[in-house]
Amino acid sequence: MSTPTKPTKRERRETRREDERRRRAEAARRARTTRLLTFGAIALLVVAGIALAAGPLSSLFRATGAQAQGTQYPNQGQEHINPGASHVAYNSNPPTSGPHYPDPAPWGIKDQPLPDEQLVHNLEHGGIVIGYNCPDGCPETVAQLRDLASGYRSKVILAPRPNADVKCRITLTAWTWLDCLDGFDAARINAFIGAHKDRGPEVVPD
């Protein structure tokens, strides 16, 4: 039986060198993979940051380029009161913050007026309330408002709000914000919704 030939010193050196080359190649491959993963994660964070930064700005505009309008009022707080209970006077008409009933109204289109104290709770949840005030009737305006409001799955309420102290036909309210329109203006209404929807003090999913 023949005895296996021992590798020479030269062969052992070559083997060690080959093993070292393989280790270095593997280390380089792992380093490249780590760099690619790191760069990819950074790129995703950058894109996400840009999207988040652009979102609030772009929401101020619709395809028409209309910009949100309105007046901001001081925050009157978020106190819950029982239905029918007295409370401090609201600082705007319709109200945009302040004492309100414990239960908000369901989102959507309403045929009857709702209590201001209930609708303020909807504003607290980041909702928008569109009210129309037509003492002599305005069926065409109401039809236009219903068509617009139906395009929003939630966070929008359309309801009549007869009030002799409000001189404009259409009111738009969000938390601490109010806009008043004499006639239907889809671009302006959509811009208001885009600017203030989901920006109440309480974050409530749709």
N, C-alpha and C positions, 0 to 999 in steps of 0.2 A: 504494500500500500504506500502510495507516494505521500510525502509530507508537503502540506500547503506552503507555497513560497511566501515568505514575509515581504510586505511592501518595502521598497527601498526608502531611504530618507527623502529622496527627491519626490517619490510618489506620495509620501505622507505630506510633504509640503504642498504639493499640488492639490491633494484632497482638502487640506485645511484652507487653502486659498479659495477653492471652489465653494466650500461650506461658507466661508466669509462673504464671498460674492453673493451667494443666495440669501444670506441673512441681511446684507445691505440692500439688496433688491427688494426683499419683502418689507424691510423698514421703510424704504422710499415709497413703495406702493401704499402702505398704510398711512404715511404722512400725506400723500396726495389725496387719498380718500378723505382723511380728516379735514384737509383744507377745503375740498369741494363741499363737504357737508357744512362746514362753518360758513363758507361764502354763501351757500344756498340759504342757510338759516338767516343770515344777515339780510340777504336780498328780500326774503319773505317779510322780515320785520320792517324793512324800509317801505315796501309796497303797502303793507298794512297801515303803517304810520301815515303815508300819503293819503290813503283812502279815508282814514279816520279824520284827517285834517280837512280833506276836501268835502267830506260829507256835510258837516254843518254849513259850510259856505255855499255849496251847490244847492242845498235845500232852500236857500233864500230865493232861488230863481226857478222858473219853469222854462219850457221851451220858448215861451214868448219873451223871455228876458225880464219879466216883471219882477220888481223888488217888493218885499213885504213892507207894508205901511202900518201905521197905528200909533197909539199912545200907551206908554207904560205907566202903571200906577203903583204906588207903594204897596208892599205886601202886607195884608191885614191878618196873616196867620192862617192856621189850619185847624182851628178848634171845632170839635164835633158838638152839635147841639141836637136836642130831640125835636122832631117835627112839631112845628107850631110854637116853639120857644122863642122868646124875644132875644135880640142880639144887637150889637152895635151897628150903626148905619154903615152900609157899604160906601166906599169912596168912589165908585163908578157905577154907571147905569148903562148896560147890565153890569153886575159885579164880576170881578176878575180874581178875587181871592177873599179870604175871610171865613167866618163861621159857616158851617154847612152840615147837612144831614149825614147820618152815618152811612147811608146806602146811596151809591151813585145810580144814575139812570142807565138803562141799556143803551148801547150805541145804536145809531140808525136814524131813520126819518120818522118824525112824530107828526100827528095831525092835531094834537092838542097841546096847549102851553104846559110847561113843567115848572115846578117851583125853582126860583133862583137858588135857594139854599141846597137843592139837590144837584143842580147843574154845576155849582161851584166844586162839588166833590169830583165831578167828571174832569173839570179843569185841573184839579190837583193831581189826577192820574195822567196828565199830559194830553187831555182831550181838547178838541176844538168844538165850540158851540156856535152854530149859525142860526141867528134869529131873524125873523122877518116881521115887519110891523106895518100892516097895510089896512088902515081903517076903512078904506073904500074898496078893498079887494085888489089883488094883483095876481090873477091866475097865471099870466105869462111868466112873471118873475118867479112865482112859486114852482112852476114846472121846470124852469131853468135851474133853480136851486136844487130841486129834487134830483134832476139828472146829474148835476155835479156831485152832490153828496153821495149818490149811489155808487160812485166810482171809488169810494173808500171803504175798505172792508171793516174797519173799526176806528175808534178814537175820534169820530166825527158824529155830532148830533145836529140835525136840522129840525127846528120846531118854531111854530108861531110864537111871537112874544109881543102882544099888544100892549103898548105903553105910551100914554099921551105925552110923557116927559121926554121921550126919545124922538127926535125930529127926523132921523134918517130911516130909510125903509129896511136896510139890512145891517145887522150888527155881527161882528166876528169877535169872539172872546177866546182867550187862552189865559193861562195862569199869569196874572199881572198885566195882560195886554188886551187892548180893545181897539178895534177899527170900525168905522161907521161909514156906510156907503149909501148914496141916494138911489142907486140903481144897480142892476146886475153887472158884475165885472168878473168874468171867470178867471182871468189872469191874476187879478189882485187877490181874489179869494184863495186860489190855489197857492199863491206865493205866501199868504199869511199862514195857511195850513202847513206848508212845507217848512216855514221858519219856526213854528211853535209847537207842532205836533210832537208828542213824546218828550216834551221838555218841562213837564210839571215837576213839582218837588218830590213826588212819589213815582218810582219807576214801576209800571205795571205792564206786563206783556200783553200783546194784542190777543 
